[in-house]
């Protein structure tokens, strides 16, 4: 059979059908998005301009911030503009690119969180070997691995969707192109594709989540041997990591660990991991972390001092 593909654009239903709610959401999400950009940029600048970049934990943290900016930028600007637009449309190519971006950066984020957990495990359980195990070369390889993993995951998702025929309905009950809502519009039986897509996303989400839970459990158990001060420091760092993991993986697992169905709650859940998590990451990691806060204070006071001298 010839692949019928006469759909050139998709129409989003958006977050809400009510103009009043859309206006409130516009203000709210514009504010959130600005915080995402500023908060994550601040972390990247602080880590890169101070000595923290030499430490693997902050090396990964600055990349987590970078991925958070990219991840939210795939969906948030379009959603914010659409909140005030009468016609919320996206081209077929744009839709596929968005689908790729969401899965690419989302999956890379999952892998970076996993690498950060491994980093904490080595730091707390093998402190004497930490610098030899987590040398710069290995950090770079791990980082490359997160990007390659994210790319492979998302290219599979897109390849599965691109070969489907879209011939009629083109309204998506969502505010961005995600796999399940788009699959519903295909003019063919998508059962097998749906199963593969769920297996792909589900394996990564659940597999990483289990690895994270195990590594943080090992860390928490091994903390009993530490001094009170060491324990407090480690708990503070791991506490913030665990908070981010739960906030990100809870909604993520709800979305992708199930067969090809869509729920009415999906949009609200998606808001959580495309906007709320990237906004909370910098807050959680910096407010709970003395080193980052001190580095920020130093940078600011140094810059202010230099400006004063320059005048």
C-alpha positions in Angstrom: 0.0 0.0 0.0 1.1 3.5 -0.9 1.9 5.6 2.2 -0.8 8.3 2.2 0.7 11.4 3.8 -1.3 14.5 3.0 -1.1 15.9 6.5 1.3 18.9 6.3 0.5 20.4 9.7 -0.9 19.4 13.1 -3.2 21.5 15.3 -2.6 21.6 19.1 -5.6 21.9 21.4 -3.2 23.4 23.9 -3.4 23.4 27.7 -6.9 24.8 28.0 -9.8 25.9 25.9 -10.6 28.9 28.1 -9.0 32.3 27.2 -8.9 33.4 30.9 -7.0 30.3 32.0 -4.7 30.7 29.0 -3.9 34.2 30.0 -3.0 33.2 33.5 -0.9 30.3 32.2 0.8 32.6 29.8 2.0 34.8 32.7 2.9 31.9 34.8 4.8 29.8 32.3 6.6 32.9 30.9 7.8 33.5 34.4 8.8 29.9 34.9 10.7 29.8 31.6 12.7 33.0 32.5 13.6 31.3 35.8 14.7 28.2 33.9 17.0 30.2 31.6 18.4 32.5 34.4 18.8 29.8 37.1 20.5 27.2 34.8 22.7 29.8 33.1 23.8 31.1 36.5 24.8 27.5 37.5 26.7 27.0 34.3 28.5 30.3 34.6 29.3 29.7 38.3 30.7 26.3 37.7 32.7 27.3 34.6 34.1 30.5 36.0 35.1 29.1 39.4 37.3 26.1 40.3 34.2 23.9 40.7 34.5 22.7 37.0 37.5 20.5 38.0 35.2 18.5 40.3 33.2 15.8 38.4 30.0 16.5 40.4 29.9 20.1 39.2 31.1 19.2 35.8 28.0 17.0 35.4 25.8 19.6 37.2 26.7 22.3 34.6 25.8 19.9 31.8 22.5 19.0 33.6 21.7 22.7 33.6 22.6 22.9 29.9 20.3 20.0 29.0 17.6 21.5 31.2 17.7 24.7 29.1 17.6 22.8 25.8 14.9 20.4 27.1 12.5 23.0 28.2 13.3 25.2 25.1 12.0 22.4 22.8 8.4 22.8 24.2 8.0 25.9 26.4 8.5 28.8 24.0 6.1 27.3 21.5 3.5 26.5 24.2 3.8 30.1 25.7 3.3 31.7 22.3 0.4 29.3 21.5 -1.4 30.3 24.7 -2.2 33.7 23.1 -2.5 32.4 19.6 -5.9 31.6 18.0 -4.3 29.1 15.6 -2.0 26.7 17.4 -0.5 24.8 14.5 2.9 23.1 13.9 4.2 21.8 10.6 4.7 18.0 10.1 8.5 18.5 10.1 8.4 20.8 13.1 6.3 18.2 14.9 8.9 15.4 14.2 11.7 17.7 15.2 9.9 18.5 18.5 9.3 14.8 19.1 13.0 14.2 18.5 14.1 17.1 20.8 11.9 16.1 23.7 13.1 12.5 23.7 16.7 13.4 22.9 17.1 15.9 25.8 14.8 14.1 28.1 16.7 10.8 27.7 20.1 12.6 28.0 18.8 14.2 31.2 17.9 10.7 32.6 21.4 9.4 31.8 23.1 12.4 33.3 21.1 11.9 36.5 22.3 8.3 36.5 25.9 9.3 36.0 25.6 11.8 38.8 24.3 9.1 41.1 27.3 6.9 40.1 29.6 9.9 40.9 28.1 10.3 44.4 28.4 6.5 44.9 32.2 6.6 44.1 32.7 9.7 46.2 31.0 8.3 49.3 31.8 4.6 49.1 35.3 4.7 47.5 36.6 8.1 48.7 40.3 7.2 48.4 40.0 6.1 44.8 37.6 8.9 43.8 40.0 11.0 41.8 41.5 8.0 39.9 38.1 6.5 39.1 36.5 9.8 38.1 39.3 11.3 36.2 38.6 13.8 33.4 38.9 11.3 30.6 36.3 9.0 32.2 34.0 11.9 32.9 34.2 13.0 29.3 33.5 9.4 28.1 30.5 9.2 30.4 29.2 12.5 29.2 29.6 11.4 25.6 27.7 8.2 26.5 24.7 10.2 27.8 24.5 12.2 24.5 24.9 9.1 22.4 22.3 7.2 24.5 19.8 10.0 24.2 20.4 10.2 20.4 19.9 6.5 19.9 16.7 6.5 22.0 15.2 9.4 20.2 16.2 8.4 16.7 14.4 5.1 17.2 11.2 6.9 18.4 11.2 9.3 15.4 12.0 6.5 12.9 9.0 4.6 14.2 6.6 7.5 13.8 8.0 8.9 10.6 7.1 5.8 8.6 3.4 5.9 9.7 0.8 7.3 7.3 -1.1 10.4 8.4 -4.1 11.0 6.1 -6.9 12.8 7.9 -7.3 13.9 11.5 -4.6 16.3 12.5 -5.7 17.7 15.9 -3.5 16.8 18.8 -5.0 17.0 22.3 -1.7 18.3 23.8 0.6 21.3 23.7 3.6 19.6 22.0 4.3 16.6 19.8 4.8 13.5 21.9 4.7 9.9 20.7 1.4 8.7 22.1 -0.8 11.7 21.0 0.8 11.6 17.5 0.3 7.8 17.2 -3.4 8.3 17.8 -3.6 10.3 14.5 -2.0 7.7 12.2 -4.2 6.1 9.6 -3.1 2.6 10.3 -3.0 0.1 13.2 -0.3 1.4 15.5 -0.5 -1.4 18.1 3.0 -2.8 17.3 4.7 0.6 17.0 3.0 1.6 20.3 4.4 -1.5 22.0 7.9 -0.8 20.7 7.7 2.9 21.7 6.6 2.0 25.2 9.3 -0.7 25.5 11.9 1.8 24.3 10.9 4.6 26.7 9.9 2.3 29.5 13.1 0.3 29.6 15.1 3.5 29.8 12.9 5.3 32.4 12.4 2.2 34.6 15.9 0.8 34.2 17.5 4.1 35.1 15.1 4.7 38.0 16.0 1.3 39.4 19.7 1.9 39.0 19.3 5.3 40.8 17.3 3.8 43.6 19.9 1.0 44.1 22.9 3.4 44.0 21.3 5.9 46.5 20.3 3.0 48.8 23.9 1.7 48.8 25.1 5.2 49.5 22.6 5.7 52.4 23.5 2.3 53.9 27.2 3.0 53.7 26.7 6.4 55.4 26.3 4.6 58.7 30.0 4.1 58.9 30.8 7.8 58.3 31.3 10.5 60.9 28.4 12.8 61.8 29.8 15.7 59.8 30.5 13.5 56.7 27.1 12.0 57.1 25.4 15.4 57.2 27.2 16.6 54.1 26.6 13.5 52.1 22.9 13.4 53.1 22.5 17.1 52.0 24.0 16.4 48.6 22.2 13.1 48.1 18.9 14.5 49.5 18.9 17.1 46.7 19.8 14.5 44.1 17.0 12.1 45.3 14.5 15.0 45.3 15.3 15.8 41.6 15.1 12.1 40.6 11.7 11.6 42.2 10.3 14.8 40.8 11.5 13.9 37.3 10.9 10.1 37.2 7.5 10.1 38.9 5.7 11.9 36.0 8.0 10.4 33.4 7.2 6.8 34.4 3.4 7.7 34.5 3.7 8.9 30.9 5.8 6.3 29.2 5.4 3.1 31.3 2.1 2.1 29.9 0.5 0.9 26.6 -0.4 3.3 23.9 -3.2 5.2 25.6 -3.6 8.8 26.4 -5.3 10.2 29.6 -6.8 13.7 30.1 -4.2 14.3 32.9 -1.3 13.8 30.5 -0.9 17.5 29.7 -0.6 18.5 33.4 1.8 15.7 34.0 3.9 16.7 31.0 4.0 20.3 32.3 5.6 18.9 35.4 8.6 17.3 33.7 9.0 19.7 30.8 8.8 22.9 32.8 8.6 22.3 36.6 11.6 20.0 36.8 14.1 22.1 34.7 13.0 25.0 36.9 13.5 23.2 40.2 16.8 21.5 39.4 18.9 24.7 39.8 16.9 25.7 42.9 17.3 22.3 44.5 21.0 21.9 43.6 22.1 25.4 44.6 20.0 26.1 47.6 21.0 22.8 49.2 24.6 23.1 48.3 27.0 25.3 50.2 29.9 25.0 47.7 27.8 26.3 44.8 26.4 29.1 47.0 29.9 30.1 48.1 31.3 30.1 44.6 28.4 32.3 43.5 29.1 34.7 46.3 32.8 34.8 45.4 32.1 35.4 41.8 29.6 38.2 42.4 31.8 39.9 45.0 34.9 39.6 42.7 33.0 41.0 39.8 31.5 43.9 41.8 34.9 44.6 43.2 36.6 44.6 39.8 33.9 46.9 38.4 34.4 49.3 41.4 38.1 49.3 40.7 37.6 49.8 37.0 35.7 53.0 37.7 
